[in-house]
Amino acid sequence: MFSIWKKNKSKNLDILIKDAIAHHEKGNLDEAKKIYCNILKDSPENHKTLNLLGILNSQTGDYESAVNNIEKAININKAEPNYYNNLGTVYFTYGFFEKSLKCHDIAIELNPDSVAAHFNKGNALFKLHFFQDAIKSYRRTLELFPDHIDAQFNLANSFRETGEYELSLSTFKKTIQLAPQHIDAYHGLARIYEILGNLDKSLIYYQHTLSLNPEHNKIYSSFLYSLNYQTNLTPEEVFHEHKKWGDLHTNSSGDVISPYHSLSENQRIRIGYVSPDFRNHSVAFFIEPILKNHDENTFEIYAYYNNKQHDSVTTRLKSSVEHWRDISDLSDNDIIEQIRADHIDILVDLAGHTAHNLLSVFAKKPAPIQITYLGYPNTTGLETIDYRITDNYADPHKQTDAFHSEKLIRLPKSFLCYQVPKVYPDIQPLPVLKNGYLTFGCFNNSSKINQDI
């Protein structure tokens, strides 16, 4: 590249930057980076180039260089709102949402009509669960740019989070008007109708969504999950849909797994638990006693956590296992390589078809024995998962075996045991003693309430 730099030396700086940007926009990132770096050798204070190089650094996964270069650009020219917006985008990409929010606030101070800054501020607020404020930011984005598809879509999601379901429905529909093939907007409609208990409409939208992309793993799992609420489907029909998904993923898994390691004499059995719910989540309250009470002389425990959300429960669970693997940023193939490198004997899925599951990893059979447990009340549909742990209450003897791709292991009593939180309110006198009638309470997913139930 040095010879190219010499040849172009007579060009002015703006032309060189344009050349670099052209390479950047075409995806020739190595070439763009060389030109940016050569410009900075001669003009280290060129804030435009520092900003562009920071964007490129972020695109190639070099977080520290991205922040460093854009901050340099800001220090040279503190009046440029786009630099703050770009720095906020970098922080957002790497999960620093509060820092991202501060950057976008500054960008808006410098340019109150910045579409990008208002939109990105909404995204940061959404991630921080400030949904009402996110709604304000997305609405301001749409005032400035009414056809902003992503702002419309994210606004619909924000309405869902605040429980404003009718507004969410109408906003998802506006998104589809702007982008008729917007698969996630159709999925959003399916989810809202499911929440509202309108399972017939929900099913229609799920089916339409999958017709746009039959291999969309996240949406397909969401669809299968929703079938558990359908009262007009037979167990055979629900199993058929799960099996269809399982066959699709097993047959398309592609890679041939090398032979498994053999367990040597006196070696502990290695068990790996895979979950996106090692956090303040219902699954954690059931799995924590199990993680804490393995016989350490017999078992070596690994936890594979595929979620960026960390809280006090995450910290506690992390201390309960010998080996903790944060795999939230890894691809399926990288996760499989990690599991194989850890020589796992028994791999346990704790999610089934719930959100953020990694059944696509289990489809490739990275461990010799694979089990699904706890997080999902049905089959995965995968032949590569050998067993599902349950009991005679959830799956009465010989009544549900035919509707599972896994072999059912029925524990003698209950298949789960709830760990009581350390802090909880005192038990009060029975209301019936005062009221003279029974009051029933149910803390559950509203999708389970429908015309039949």
PyMOL commands that set and color helices and strands:
alter all, ss='L'
color gray80, all
select helices_A, chain A and resi 2-7+13-26+29-42+47-59+63-76+81-93+97-110+115-127+131-144+149-161+165-178+183-195+199-212+217-227+235-251+282-292+312-318+332-341+359-362+401-403+431-435+446-448
alter helices_A, ss='H'
color red, helices_A
select strands_A, chain A and resi 269-275+299-305+323-326+346-349+369-372+387-391+407-411
alter strands_A, ss='S'
color yellow, strands_A
deselect
rebuild
show_as cartoon
